[in-house]
């Protein structure tokens, strides 16, 4: 089950300590791989989309 839906703004938390976290838009949820939900997202800081596991995403604070 996916926690986020397409069009939702989230906080992307990269796995690498040298990458910077940023807000991102969920482009679309992808099929669940085993027990891990994945998403295609586009960060405001980058010009490309990436596939990330749900554990690297968090709701944006209000």
Residue pairs with C-beta under 8 A, 6 or more apart in sequence:
1 32
1 37
2 29
2 32
2 37
2 39
2 54
3 37
3 54
3 57
4 10
4 26
4 29
4 39
4 54
4 57
5 26
5 29
6 26
6 27
6 28
6 29
7 25
7 26
8 25
8 26
9 23
9 24
9 25
9 26
9 60
10 23
10 24
10 25
10 26
10 41
10 57
10 58
10 59
10 60
11 21
11 22
11 23
11 24
11 57
11 58
11 59
11 60
12 21
12 22
12 23
12 24
12 41
12 43
12 52
12 56
12 57
13 21
13 56
13 57
13 58
14 20
14 21
14 56
15 56
20 45
22 43
22 44
22 45
22 46
23 43
23 44
23 60
24 41
24 42
24 43
24 44
24 57
25 41
25 42
25 44
26 39
26 40
26 41
26 57
27 39
27 40
27 41
27 42
27 49
28 39
28 40
29 37
29 38
29 39
30 37
30 38
30 39
30 40
30 51
31 38
32 38
36 53
36 54
36 55
37 53
37 54
38 51
38 52
38 53
38 54
39 51
39 52
39 53
39 54
39 57
40 49
40 50
40 51
41 49
41 50
41 51
41 52
41 57
42 48
42 49
42 50
43 50
